[in-house]
Amino acid sequence: MEIKSYYQASEIWLNFKERLHFFIKAKVRNDDLAEEIYSQVLQKLLSSCCSGKDIINVSAWLYRIAYTTLLDELKHRVKSH
């Protein structure tokens, strides 16, 4: 599946946003950090629009983005302290 429009990306987001939010909050257990990561995942979804990338499993792809973003943010916070 290729995300060809922002409309299509928004439909994908609407289908997964609650589950992704729960997944992120369960991992970080900090509401502010969860919101920041959640927003970054949405930005990454929107930036992938019209990239031509073929996505075989949208759910797995989004969760991988969420998990990678979460790890990156935690690493960044550890380095800055």
Buried (B, 14 or more C-beta within 10 A) or exposed (E): EEBEEEEBBBEBBEEBBEEBBEBBBEBBEEEEBBBBBBEBBBEBBEEBBEEEEEBEEBEEBBBEBBBEBBEEBBEEEEEEE
